[in-house]
Amino acid sequence: MESISGGRVSSSTINNTPSTADQKVAVVDPISLDFRKAISSVLSRWNGLEMAVQNQWGGRDSTHKAQQLSADIQSWFSQSKAAPRYVEDLENLLHERMILSFNTDIEDGSIEEVAEQLMIVHEEYLHGNH
């Protein structure tokens, strides 16, 4: 499966000298980048998503849809940090995205497993155990 991290840093960002075409250099929060990579790592081990991408169940842009799923998960965790997060809500997000993006209804229990893994990863990052 292709990488779904979406956390690439351009050479102009690394050198701190933006190219003339890209005068804006984004400041990347290393914790956010690490958390994004951790989310991508969990998703890359999910057989259901891997099959959906490899078989292009989401069309030719299946890889992009998997990257978007990763970004959506990070966004879900970062919204209103004071609000509690429930694994059932994350399961619903994963289930909905798999149906809408890949026309795939996964009923093997893996959505619940992936949601639990993502919750654990998030908790580790909240407590600095990454």
The first five atom37 places (N, CA, C, CB, O) and aatype in JSON, in Angstrom:
{
  "aatype": [12, 6, 15, 9, 15, 7, 7, 1, 19, 15, 15, 15, 16, 9, 2, 2, 16, 14, 15, 16, 0, 3, 5, 11, 19, 0, 19, 19, 3, 14, 9, 15, 10, 3, 13, 1, 11, 0, 9, 15, 15, 19, 10, 15, 1, 17, 2, 7, 10, 6, 12, 0, 19, 5, 2, 5, 17, 7, 7, 1, 3, 15, 16, 8, 11, 0, 5, 5, 10, 15, 0, 3, 9, 5, 15, 17, 13, 15, 5, 15, 11, 0, 0, 14, 1, 18, 19, 6, 3, 10, 6, 2, 10, 10, 8, 6, 1, 12, 9, 10, 15, 13, 2, 16, 3, 9, 6, 3, 7, 15, 9, 6, 6, 19, 0, 6, 5, 10, 12, 9, 19, 8, 6, 6, 18, 10, 8, 7, 2, 8],
  "atom_mask": [
    [1, 1, 1, 1, 1],
    [1, 1, 1, 1, 1],
    [1, 1, 1, 1, 1],
    [1, 1, 1, 1, 1],
    [1, 1, 1, 1, 1],
    [1, 1, 1, 0, 1],
    [1, 1, 1, 0, 1],
    [1, 1, 1, 1, 1],
    [1, 1, 1, 1, 1],
    [1, 1, 1, 1, 1],
    [1, 1, 1, 1, 1],
    [1, 1, 1, 1, 1],
    [1, 1, 1, 1, 1],
    [1, 1, 1, 1, 1],
    [1, 1, 1, 1, 1],
    [1, 1, 1, 1, 1],
    [1, 1, 1, 1, 1],
    [1, 1, 1, 1, 1],
    [1, 1, 1, 1, 1],
    [1, 1, 1, 1, 1],
    [1, 1, 1, 1, 1],
    [1, 1, 1, 1, 1],
    [1, 1, 1, 1, 1],
    [1, 1, 1, 1, 1],
    [1, 1, 1, 1, 1],
    [1, 1, 1, 1, 1],
    [1, 1, 1, 1, 1],
    [1, 1, 1, 1, 1],
    [1, 1, 1, 1, 1],
    [1, 1, 1, 1, 1],
    [1, 1, 1, 1, 1],
    [1, 1, 1, 1, 1],
    [1, 1, 1, 1, 1],
    [1, 1, 1, 1, 1],
    [1, 1, 1, 1, 1],
    [1, 1, 1, 1, 1],
    [1, 1, 1, 1, 1],
    [1, 1, 1, 1, 1],
    [1, 1, 1, 1, 1],
    [1, 1, 1, 1, 1],
    [1, 1, 1, 1, 1],
    [1, 1, 1, 1, 1],
    [1, 1, 1, 1, 1],
    [1, 1, 1, 1, 1],
    [1, 1, 1, 1, 1],
    [1, 1, 1, 1, 1],
    [1, 1, 1, 1, 1],
    [1, 1, 1, 0, 1],
    [1, 1, 1, 1, 1],
    [1, 1, 1, 1, 1],
    [1, 1, 1, 1, 1],
    [1, 1, 1, 1, 1],
    [1, 1, 1, 1, 1],
    [1, 1, 1, 1, 1],
    [1, 1, 1, 1, 1],
    [1, 1, 1, 1, 1],
    [1, 1, 1, 1, 1],
    [1, 1, 1, 0, 1],
    [1, 1, 1, 0, 1],
    [1, 1, 1, 1, 1],
    [1, 1, 1, 1, 1],
    [1, 1, 1, 1, 1],
    [1, 1, 1, 1, 1],
    [1, 1, 1, 1, 1],
    [1, 1, 1, 1, 1],
    [1, 1, 1, 1, 1],
    [1, 1, 1, 1, 1],
    [1, 1, 1, 1, 1],
    [1, 1, 1, 1, 1],
    [1, 1, 1, 1, 1],
    [1, 1, 1, 1, 1],
    [1, 1, 1, 1, 1],
    [1, 1, 1, 1, 1],
    [1, 1, 1, 1, 1],
    [1, 1, 1, 1, 1],
    [1, 1, 1, 1, 1],
    [1, 1, 1, 1, 1],
    [1, 1, 1, 1, 1],
    [1, 1, 1, 1, 1],
    [1, 1, 1, 1, 1],
    [1, 1, 1, 1, 1],
    [1, 1, 1, 1, 1],
    [1, 1, 1, 1, 1],
    [1, 1, 1, 1, 1],
    [1, 1, 1, 1, 1],
    [1, 1, 1, 1, 1],
    [1, 1, 1, 1, 1],
    [1, 1, 1, 1, 1],
    [1, 1, 1, 1, 1],
    [1, 1, 1, 1, 1],
    [1, 1, 1, 1, 1],
    [1, 1, 1, 1, 1],
    [1, 1, 1, 1, 1],
    [1, 1, 1, 1, 1],
    [1, 1, 1, 1, 1],
    [1, 1, 1, 1, 1],
    [1, 1, 1, 1, 1],
    [1, 1, 1, 1, 1],
    [1, 1, 1, 1, 1],
    [1, 1, 1, 1, 1],
    [1, 1, 1, 1, 1],
    [1, 1, 1, 1, 1],
    [1, 1, 1, 1, 1],
    [1, 1, 1, 1, 1],
    [1, 1, 1, 1, 1],
    [1, 1, 1, 1, 1],
    [1, 1, 1, 1, 1],
    [1, 1, 1, 1, 1],
    [1, 1, 1, 0, 1],
    [1, 1, 1, 1, 1],
    [1, 1, 1, 1, 1],
    [1, 1, 1, 1, 1],
    [1, 1, 1, 1, 1],
    [1, 1, 1, 1, 1],
    [1, 1, 1, 1, 1],
    [1, 1, 1, 1, 1],
    [1, 1, 1, 1, 1],
    [1, 1, 1, 1, 1],
    [1, 1, 1, 1, 1],
    [1, 1, 1, 1, 1],
    [1, 1, 1, 1, 1],
    [1, 1, 1, 1, 1],
    [1, 1, 1, 1, 1],
    [1, 1, 1, 1, 1],
    [1, 1, 1, 1, 1],
    [1, 1, 1, 1, 1],
    [1, 1, 1, 1, 1],
    [1, 1, 1, 0, 1],
    [1, 1, 1, 1, 1],
    [1, 1, 1, 1, 1]
  ],
  "atom_positions": [
    [[0.83, -1.17, 0.0], [0.0, 0.0, 0.0], [0.88, 1.24, 0.0], [-0.95, 0.0, 1.2], [1.9, 1.27, 0.69]],
    [[0.5, 2.23, -0.75], [1.27, 3.45, -0.79], [1.14, 4.17, 0.55], [0.81, 4.34, -1.94], [0.2, 3.95, 1.31]],
    [[2.12, 5.03, 0.81], [2.09, 5.78, 2.05], [0.88, 6.69, 2.1], [3.38, 6.6, 2.22], [0.55, 7.36, 1.12]],
    [[0.23, 6.72, 3.25], [-0.93, 7.59, 3.41], [-0.65, 8.68, 4.42], [-2.15, 6.78, 3.82], [-1.58, 9.29, 4.94]],
    [[0.62, 8.93, 4.69], [0.95, 9.9, 5.73], [0.59, 11.32, 5.34], [2.4, 9.83, 6.05], [0.09, 12.08, 6.17]],
    [[0.83, 11.7, 4.11], [0.5, 13.05, 3.69], [1.32, 14.1, 4.42], [0.0, 0.0, 0.0], [1.05, 15.29, 4.27]],
    [[2.31, 13.7, 5.21], [3.09, 14.65, 6.0], [4.44, 14.94, 5.37], [0.0, 0.0, 0.0], [5.44, 15.0, 6.08]],
    [[4.48, 15.12, 4.1], [5.75, 15.37, 3.44], [6.18, 16.82, 3.66], [5.64, 15.06, 1.94], [5.35, 17.72, 3.73]],
    [[7.49, 17.02, 3.76], [8.04, 18.35, 3.94], [8.9, 18.63, 2.72], [8.86, 18.47, 5.27], [9.76, 17.83, 2.37]],
    [[8.67, 19.76, 2.07], [9.43, 20.08, 0.86], [10.85, 20.46, 1.22], [8.75, 21.22, 0.08], [11.14, 20.84, 2.36]],
    [[11.74, 20.35, 0.24], [13.13, 20.7, 0.49], [13.26, 22.17, 0.84], [14.0, 20.36, -0.72], [14.16, 22.54, 1.59]],
    [[12.38, 23.02, 0.31], [12.46, 24.44, 0.66], [12.13, 24.66, 2.13], [11.51, 25.25, -0.21], [12.66, 25.6, 2.75]],
    [[11.28, 23.82, 2.71], [10.97, 23.94, 4.12], [12.14, 23.48, 4.97], [9.71, 23.14, 4.46], [12.46, 24.09, 5.99]],
    [[12.77, 22.41, 4.55], [13.9, 21.87, 5.3], [15.05, 22.87, 5.32], [14.36, 20.52, 4.7], [15.67, 23.08, 6.36]],
    [[15.34, 23.49, 4.18], [16.45, 24.43, 4.09], [16.1, 25.82, 4.6], [16.91, 24.53, 2.66], [16.97, 26.68, 4.7]],
    [[14.83, 26.03, 4.93], [14.33, 27.32, 5.38], [14.52, 28.41, 4.33], [15.02, 27.72, 6.65], [14.54, 29.59, 4.66]],
    [[14.66, 28.02, 3.07], [14.76, 28.98, 1.98], [13.71, 28.63, 0.96], [16.17, 28.99, 1.35], [13.92, 27.75, 0.12]],
    [[12.58, 29.31, 1.02], [11.5, 28.97, 0.09], [11.9, 29.28, -1.35], [10.24, 29.72, 0.45], [12.64, 30.22, -1.61]],
    [[11.38, 28.49, -2.25], [11.61, 28.75, -3.66], [10.84, 29.98, -4.05], [11.2, 27.54, -4.53], [9.95, 30.43, -3.32]],
    [[11.17, 30.54, -5.21], [10.46, 31.74, -5.65], [8.99, 31.44, -5.91], [11.1, 32.32, -6.9], [8.16, 32.34, -5.79]],
    [[8.66, 30.21, -6.27], [7.27, 29.85, -6.54], [6.48, 29.66, -5.25], [7.22, 28.57, -7.37], [5.25, 29.75, -5.25]],
    [[7.17, 29.4, -4.15], [6.49, 29.14, -2.88], [7.12, 30.0, -1.79], [6.56, 27.62, -2.51], [8.01, 29.54, -1.07]],
    [[6.68, 31.23, -1.67], [7.26, 32.15, -0.71], [6.77, 31.9, 0.71], [6.97, 33.57, -1.1], [7.37, 32.4, 1.67]],
    [[5.69, 31.15, 0.86], [5.15, 30.88, 2.19], [5.7, 29.54, 2.67], [3.6, 30.87, 2.17], [5.57, 28.52, 1.99]],
    [[6.31, 29.56, 3.84], [6.84, 28.34, 4.42], [6.01, 28.03, 5.66], [8.36, 28.48, 4.77], [5.95, 28.83, 6.59]],
    [[5.37, 26.88, 5.65], [4.53, 26.48, 6.77], [5.4, 26.02, 7.93], [3.55, 25.36, 6.36], [6.39, 25.32, 7.74]],
    [[5.03, 26.42, 9.11], [5.7, 25.94, 10.31], [4.97, 24.67, 10.73], [5.7, 27.02, 11.47], [3.76, 24.68, 10.95]],
    [[5.72, 23.58, 10.83], [5.12, 22.3, 11.16], [5.38, 21.98, 12.61], [5.67, 21.18, 10.25], [6.53, 21.93, 13.05]],
    [[4.31, 21.77, 13.36], [4.42, 21.38, 14.75], [4.91, 19.94, 14.79], [3.05, 21.55, 15.49], [4.23, 19.05, 14.28]],
    [[6.09, 19.68, 15.4], [6.63, 18.32, 15.39], [5.71, 17.31, 16.08], [7.97, 18.3, 16.07], [5.68, 16.15, 15.69]],
    [[4.96, 17.74, 17.09], [4.03, 16.81, 17.74], [2.91, 16.45, 16.78], [3.46, 17.42, 19.04], [2.52, 15.29, 16.69]],
    [[2.38, 17.44, 16.08], [1.33, 17.16, 15.1], [1.85, 16.25, 14.01], [0.8, 18.46, 14.5], [1.15, 15.33, 13.57]],
    [[3.07, 16.5, 13.56], [3.66, 15.66, 12.51], [3.84, 14.23, 13.02], [5.01, 16.24, 12.04], [3.53, 13.28, 12.31]],
    [[4.32, 14.08, 14.24], [4.48, 12.75, 14.81], [3.13, 12.07, 15.0], [5.21, 12.83, 16.16], [3.0, 10.87, 14.73]],
    [[2.14, 12.82, 15.44], [0.81, 12.25, 15.64], [0.22, 11.84, 14.29], [-0.11, 13.26, 16.35], [-0.39, 10.78, 14.18]],
    [[0.41, 12.67, 13.27], [-0.07, 12.34, 11.93], [0.59, 11.05, 11.42], [0.21, 13.51, 10.94], [-0.07, 10.2, 10.82]],
    [[1.87, 10.93, 11.67], [2.58, 9.71, 11.25], [2.06, 8.49, 12.01], [4.1, 9.86, 11.48], [1.94, 7.41, 11.44]],
    [[1.75, 8.67, 13.28], [1.22, 7.56, 14.09], [-0.15, 7.14, 13.57], [1.14, 7.96, 15.58], [-0.44, 5.94, 13.49]],
    [[-0.99, 8.11, 13.22], [-2.3, 7.78, 12.65], [-2.11, 7.02, 11.35], [-3.13, 9.07, 12.4], [-2.76, 6.0, 11.12]],
    [[-1.23, 7.5, 10.5], [-0.97, 6.83, 9.22], [-0.43, 5.42, 9.43], [0.03, 7.64, 8.39], [-0.76, 4.51, 8.66]],
    [[0.38, 5.24, 10.44], [0.92, 3.92, 10.73], [-0.19, 2.95, 11.11], [1.95, 4.0, 11.85], [-0.22, 1.81, 10.64]],
    [[-1.11, 3.4, 11.96], [-2.24, 2.54, 12.34], [-3.08, 2.21, 11.11], [-3.13, 3.23, 13.42], [-3.44, 1.05, 10.9]],
    [[-3.38, 3.22, 10.3], [-4.21, 2.98, 9.11], [-3.52, 2.09, 8.09], [-4.58, 4.31, 8.47], [-4.18, 1.32, 7.4]],
    [[-2.2, 2.2, 7.98], [-1.48, 1.39, 6.99], [-1.48, -0.1, 7.35], [-0.04, 1.89, 6.86], [-1.23, -0.94, 6.49]],
    [[-1.77, -0.41, 8.61], [-1.83, -1.82, 9.03], [-3.26, -2.37, 8.97], [-1.28, -1.97, 10.46], [-3.48, -3.54, 9.3]],
    [[-4.2, -1.55, 8.57], [-5.61, -1.96, 8.5], [-5.86, -2.64, 7.16], [-6.55, -0.73, 8.69], [-5.86, -1.99, 6.12]],
    [[-6.09, -3.94, 7.21], [-6.28, -4.72, 5.98], [-7.46, -4.23, 5.15], [-6.47, -6.17, 6.32], [-7.37, -4.21, 3.92]],
    [[-8.54, -3.85, 5.79], [-9.72, -3.39, 5.06], [-9.42, -2.15, 4.23], [0.0, 0.0, 0.0], [-9.83, -2.07, 3.07]],
    [[-8.71, -1.19, 4.81], [-8.34, 0.02, 4.08], [-7.3, -0.3, 3.01], [-7.82, 1.08, 5.05], [-7.36, 0.23, 1.9]],
    [[-6.35, -1.15, 3.36], [-5.32, -1.53, 2.39], [-5.95, -2.18, 1.15], [-4.31, -2.51, 3.04], [-5.58, -1.85, 0.02]],
    [[-6.9, -3.08, 1.36], [-7.58, -3.71, 0.23], [-8.37, -2.69, -0.59], [-8.52, -4.82, 0.73], [-8.37, -2.74, -1.82]],
    [[-9.03, -1.77, 0.09], [-9.81, -0.75, -0.6], [-8.92, 0.12, -1.49], [-10.55, 0.13, 0.42], [-9.31, 0.47, -2.6]],
    [[-7.74, 0.46, -1.01], [-6.82, 1.29, -1.78], [-6.22, 0.48, -2.92], [-5.71, 1.86, -0.88], [-6.22, 0.93, -4.07]],
    [[-5.71, -0.7, -2.62], [-5.07, -1.52, -3.65], [-6.02, -1.87, -4.79], [-4.52, -2.8, -3.04], [-5.63, -1.89, -5.95]],
    [[-7.26, -2.14, -4.44], [-8.25, -2.53, -5.46], [-9.01, -1.34, -6.01], [-9.23, -3.53, -4.87], [-9.93, -1.5, -6.82]],
    [[-8.63, -0.15, -5.59], [-9.22, 1.1, -6.04], [-10.75, 1.11, -5.92], [-8.83, 1.37, -7.48], [-11.46, 1.51, -6.84]],
    [[-11.22, 0.66, -4.76], [-12.66, 0.65, -4.51], [-13.2, 2.07, -4.41], [-12.98, -0.12, -3.23], [-14.4, 2.3, -4.54]],
    [[-12.32, 3.02, -4.19], [-12.71, 4.43, -4.15], [-12.41, 5.14, -5.46], [0.0, 0.0, 0.0], [-12.45, 6.37, -5.53]],
    [[-12.11, 4.38, -6.48], [-11.76, 4.95, -7.78], [-10.26, 5.19, -7.88], [0.0, 0.0, 0.0], [-9.48, 4.73, -7.05]],
    [[-9.88, 5.91, -8.93], [-8.46, 6.15, -9.18], [-7.8, 6.98, -8.1], [-8.28, 6.82, -10.51], [-6.58, 6.94, -7.95]],
    [[-8.58, 7.73, -7.35], [-8.01, 8.55, -6.29], [-8.13, 7.9, -4.91], [-8.68, 9.91, -6.27], [-8.23, 8.58, -3.89]],
    [[-8.12, 6.58, -4.89], [-8.25, 5.84, -3.62], [-7.13, 6.18, -2.64], [-8.25, 4.34, -3.89], [-7.38, 6.31, -1.44]],
    [[-5.91, 6.34, -3.13], [-4.8, 6.69, -2.24], [-5.04, 8.05, -1.61], [-3.46, 6.69, -3.01], [-4.82, 8.25, -0.42]],
    [[-5.5, 8.99, -2.42], [-5.81, 10.32, -1.9], [-6.92, 10.23, -0.85], [-6.22, 11.28, -3.04], [-6.87, 10.93, 0.16]],
    [[-7.92, 9.4, -1.09], [-9.01, 9.25, -0.13], [-8.51, 8.67, 1.19], [-10.11, 8.35, -0.71], [-9.0, 9.05, 2.26]],
    [[-7.54, 7.77, 1.13], [-6.95, 7.22, 2.35], [-6.16, 8.3, 3.09], [-6.04, 6.02, 2.02], [-6.19, 8.37, 4.32]],
    [[-5.46, 9.14, 2.34], [-4.73, 10.26, 2.95], [-5.71, 11.24, 3.61], [-3.87, 10.99, 1.9], [-5.45, 11.77, 4.69]],
    [[-6.83, 11.46, 2.95], [-7.84, 12.36, 3.5], [-8.44, 11.78, 4.78], [-8.95, 12.63, 2.46], [-8.73, 12.52, 5.72]],
    [[-8.63, 10.47, 4.8], [-9.13, 9.82, 6.01], [-8.18, 10.07, 7.17], [-9.31, 8.3, 5.78], [-8.62, 10.38, 8.28]],
    [[-6.89, 9.95, 6.92], [-5.89, 10.21, 7.95], [-5.99, 11.65, 8.45], [-4.48, 9.92, 7.41], [-5.94, 11.9, 9.65]],
    [[-6.12, 12.59, 7.53], [-6.25, 14.0, 7.9], [-7.54, 14.25, 8.67], [-6.2, 14.9, 6.64], [-7.57, 15.03, 9.62]],
    [[-8.62, 13.59, 8.26], [-9.9, 13.74, 8.95], [-9.82, 13.23, 10.39], [-11.01, 13.0, 8.19], [-10.42, 13.81, 11.29]],
    [[-9.1, 12.16, 10.59], [-8.94, 11.61, 11.94], [-8.15, 12.58, 12.81], [-8.24, 10.23, 11.89], [-8.52, 12.82, 13.96]],
    [[-7.06, 13.12, 12.28], [-6.28, 14.08, 13.04], [-7.14, 15.29, 13.38], [-5.02, 14.51, 12.26], [-7.09, 15.8, 14.51]],
    [[-7.92, 15.75, 12.44], [-8.8, 16.89, 12.67], [-9.84, 16.56, 13.75], [-9.5, 17.3, 11.37], [-10.14, 17.39, 14.6]],
    [[-10.38, 15.35, 13.7], [-11.37, 14.92, 14.69], [-10.79, 14.99, 16.1], [-11.87, 13.49, 14.39], [-11.45, 15.43, 17.04]],
    [[-9.54, 14.53, 16.24], [-8.9, 14.57, 17.55], [-8.57, 15.99, 17.99], [-7.63, 13.72, 17.53], [-8.59, 16.29, 19.18]],
    [[-8.26, 16.87, 17.04], [-7.82, 18.21, 17.42], [-8.97, 19.19, 17.65], [-6.92, 18.76, 16.36], [-8.74, 20.27, 18.2]],
    [[-10.17, 18.84, 17.25], [-11.32, 19.73, 17.46], [-11.65, 19.82, 18.95], [-12.54, 19.24, 16.67], [-11.74, 18.81, 19.64]],
    [[-11.81, 21.02, 19.4], [-12.22, 21.29, 20.77], [-11.56, 20.33, 21.76], [-13.74, 21.19, 20.89], [-12.18, 19.38, 22.25]],
    [[-10.3, 20.58, 22.03], [-9.5, 19.68, 22.86], [-10.09, 19.44, 24.25], [-8.11, 20.22, 23.0], [-9.77, 18.44, 24.89]],
    [[-10.94, 20.34, 24.71], [-11.53, 20.16, 26.03], [-12.67, 19.15, 26.02], [-12.04, 21.49, 26.55], [-13.02, 18.58, 27.05]],
    [[-13.25, 18.93, 24.85], [-14.39, 18.01, 24.75], [-13.89, 16.57, 24.82], [-15.18, 18.25, 23.43], [-12.86, 16.24, 24.23]],
    [[-14.61, 15.71, 25.52], [-14.19, 14.31, 25.59], [-14.36, 13.62, 24.23], [-15.0, 13.56, 26.66], [-15.25, 13.97, 23.45]],
    [[-13.53, 12.66, 23.98], [-13.57, 11.88, 22.75], [-14.03, 10.47, 23.12], [-12.17, 11.85, 22.04], [-13.56, 9.87, 24.08]],
    [[-14.98, 9.96, 22.33], [-15.51, 8.62, 22.58], [-15.18, 7.71, 21.41], [-17.04, 8.67, 22.8], [-15.32, 8.09, 20.25]],
    [[-14.75, 6.5, 21.74], [-14.35, 5.56, 20.71], [-15.5, 5.25, 19.76], [-13.84, 4.27, 21.35], [-15.28, 4.99, 18.58]],
    [[-16.73, 5.27, 20.26], [-17.89, 4.98, 19.4], [-18.03, 6.04, 18.31], [-19.17, 4.91, 20.24], [-18.42, 5.73, 17.19]],
    [[-17.73, 7.29, 18.65], [-17.79, 8.36, 17.65], [-16.73, 8.17, 16.58], [-17.62, 9.73, 18.32], [-16.98, 8.41, 15.4]],
    [[-15.54, 7.73, 16.99], [-14.47, 7.47, 16.03], [-14.83, 6.27, 15.16], [-13.14, 7.23, 16.77], [-14.56, 6.28, 13.96]],
    [[-15.42, 5.25, 15.75], [-15.88, 4.1, 14.96], [-16.88, 4.54, 13.91], [-16.51, 3.03, 15.88], [-16.82, 4.09, 12.76]],
    [[-17.81, 5.42, 14.3], [-18.8, 5.93, 13.35], [-18.14, 6.7, 12.22], [-19.82, 6.82, 14.07], [-18.54, 6.58, 11.06]],
    [[-17.13, 7.51, 12.55], [-16.4, 8.26, 11.54], [-15.74, 7.31, 10.54], [-15.35, 9.18, 12.19], [-15.85, 7.49, 9.33]],
    [[-15.04, 6.31, 11.06], [-14.36, 5.34, 10.19], [-15.35, 4.59, 9.31], [-13.55, 4.35, 11.04], [-15.13, 4.42, 8.12]],
    [[-16.43, 4.14, 9.91], [-17.46, 3.4, 9.18], [-18.05, 4.26, 8.06], [-18.58, 2.91, 10.14], [-18.17, 3.82, 6.92]],
    [[-18.4, 5.48, 8.4], [-19.0, 6.4, 7.43], [-18.04, 6.69, 6.28], [-19.4, 7.71, 8.11], [-18.44, 6.67, 5.11]],
    [[-16.76, 6.95, 6.6], [-15.77, 7.27, 5.55], [-15.52, 6.07, 4.65], [-14.45, 7.74, 6.18], [-15.34, 6.24, 3.44]],
    [[-15.51, 4.88, 5.21], [-15.28, 3.69, 4.37], [-16.45, 3.48, 3.41], [-15.09, 2.43, 5.25], [-16.25, 3.1, 2.26]],
    [[-17.66, 3.73, 3.88], [-18.82, 3.59, 3.0], [-18.83, 4.69, 1.94], [-20.13, 3.63, 3.83], [-18.99, 4.4, 0.75]],
    [[-18.66, 5.93, 2.36], [-18.76, 7.04, 1.42], [-17.57, 7.13, 0.46], [-18.89, 8.34, 2.18], [-17.76, 7.42, -0.72]],
    [[-16.37, 6.88, 0.95], [-15.18, 7.03, 0.11], [-14.86, 5.8, -0.71], [-14.01, 7.38, 0.97], [-14.36, 5.91, -1.83]],
    [[-15.14, 4.61, -0.14], [-14.71, 3.37, -0.8], [-15.86, 2.42, -1.11], [-13.72, 2.67, 0.06], [-15.64, 1.31, -1.61]],
    [[-17.09, 2.85, -0.81], [-18.26, 2.0, -1.05], [-18.07, 0.63, -0.41], [-18.53, 1.86, -2.57], [-18.39, -0.4, -1.0]],
    [[-17.53, 0.65, 0.8], [-17.15, -0.57, 1.51], [-17.74, -0.59, 2.9], [-15.62, -0.7, 1.58], [-17.5, 0.32, 3.7]],
    [[-18.52, -1.61, 3.2], [-19.11, -1.78, 4.52], [-18.33, -2.88, 5.23], [-20.64, -2.12, 4.42], [-18.51, -4.07, 4.94]],
    [[-17.48, -2.49, 6.16], [-16.61, -3.45, 6.85], [-17.31, -3.92, 8.12], [-15.22, -2.81, 7.19], [-17.65, -3.12, 8.99]],
    [[-17.52, -5.22, 8.21], [-18.24, -5.79, 9.35], [-17.44, -6.89, 10.04], [-19.58, -6.35, 8.9], [-18.01, -7.78, 10.68]],
    [[-16.1, -6.83, 9.92], [-15.26, -7.87, 10.51], [-14.71, -7.52, 11.89], [-14.11, -8.17, 9.59], [-13.9, -8.25, 12.44]],
    [[-15.16, -6.39, 12.43], [-14.68, -5.95, 13.74], [-13.42, -5.11, 13.67], [0.0, 0.0, 0.0], [-12.95, -4.61, 14.7]],
    [[-12.87, -4.95, 12.48], [-11.62, -4.2, 12.38], [-11.8, -2.71, 12.6], [-10.99, -4.44, 11.02], [-10.87, -2.04, 13.06]],
    [[-12.96, -2.18, 12.29], [-13.2, -0.76, 12.54], [-13.06, -0.48, 14.04], [-14.61, -0.32, 12.03], [-12.44, 0.51, 14.43]],
    [[-13.64, -1.32, 14.84], [-13.55, -1.16, 16.3], [-12.1, -1.29, 16.78], [-14.43, -2.2, 17.01], [-11.67, -0.54, 17.66]],
    [[-11.36, -2.23, 16.2], [-9.95, -2.41, 16.58], [-9.12, -1.19, 16.2], [-9.38, -3.66, 15.92], [-8.31, -0.72, 17.0]],
    [[-9.32, -0.69, 14.98], [-8.57, 0.48, 14.52], [-8.92, 1.7, 15.37], [-8.86, 0.76, 13.02], [-8.03, 2.45, 15.75]],
    [[-10.18, 1.89, 15.65], [-10.61, 3.02, 16.49], [-9.95, 2.94, 17.86], [-12.15, 3.05, 16.64], [-9.47, 3.95, 18.39]],
    [[-9.92, 1.75, 18.44], [-9.28, 1.58, 19.75], [-7.79, 1.88, 19.67], [-9.5, 0.15, 20.27], [-7.25, 2.54, 20.56]],
    [[-7.11, 1.42, 18.63], [-5.69, 1.7, 18.46], [-5.44, 3.2, 18.31], [-5.14, 0.96, 17.23], [-4.49, 3.74, 18.88]],
    [[-6.3, 3.87, 17.55], [-6.15, 5.31, 17.37], [-6.37, 6.07, 18.68], [-7.13, 5.81, 16.31], [-5.68, 7.05, 18.96]],
    [[-7.33, 5.62, 19.48], [-7.57, 6.25, 20.78], [-6.35, 6.08, 21.69], [-8.82, 5.64, 21.45], [-5.97, 7.01, 22.41]],
    [[-5.74, 4.92, 21.65], [-4.54, 4.66, 22.45], [-3.39, 5.56, 22.0], [-4.12, 3.17, 22.35], [-2.71, 6.15, 22.83]],
    [[-3.19, 5.66, 20.69], [-2.14, 6.52, 20.15], [-2.37, 7.96, 20.58], [-2.09, 6.43, 18.6], [-1.44, 8.66, 20.99]],
    [[-3.62, 8.41, 20.5], [-3.93, 9.78, 20.91], [-3.64, 10.0, 22.39], [-5.4, 10.1, 20.61], [-3.07, 11.01, 22.78]],
    [[-4.04, 9.05, 23.19], [-3.8, 9.15, 24.64], [-2.3, 9.21, 24.93], [-4.44, 7.96, 25.38], [-1.87, 9.97, 25.8]],
    [[-1.5, 8.42, 24.22], [-0.05, 8.45, 24.4], [0.52, 9.81, 24.05], [0.61, 7.38, 23.53], [1.41, 10.31, 24.75]],
    [[0.02, 10.41, 22.99], [0.5, 11.73, 22.6], [0.07, 12.81, 23.57], [0.01, 12.07, 21.21], [0.81, 13.77, 23.81]],
    [[-1.1, 12.67, 24.14], [-1.54, 13.64, 25.14], [-0.64, 13.62, 26.36], [-2.99, 13.36, 25.56], [-0.39, 14.66, 26.98]],
    [[-0.14, 12.45, 26.7], [0.69, 12.28, 27.89], [2.18, 12.29, 27.57], [0.33, 11.0, 28.6], [3.0, 12.04, 28.46]],
    [[2.54, 12.56, 26.33], [3.94, 12.65, 25.94], [4.65, 11.32, 25.88], [0.0, 0.0, 0.0], [5.88, 11.28, 25.95]],
    [[3.92, 10.22, 25.75], [4.54, 8.89, 25.71], [4.67, 8.39, 24.27], [3.73, 7.88, 26.54], [4.18, 7.31, 23.95]],
    [[5.3, 9.15, 23.43], [5.43, 8.74, 22.05], [6.83, 8.56, 21.74], [4.81, 9.71, 21.11], [7.17, 8.21, 20.61]]
  ]
}
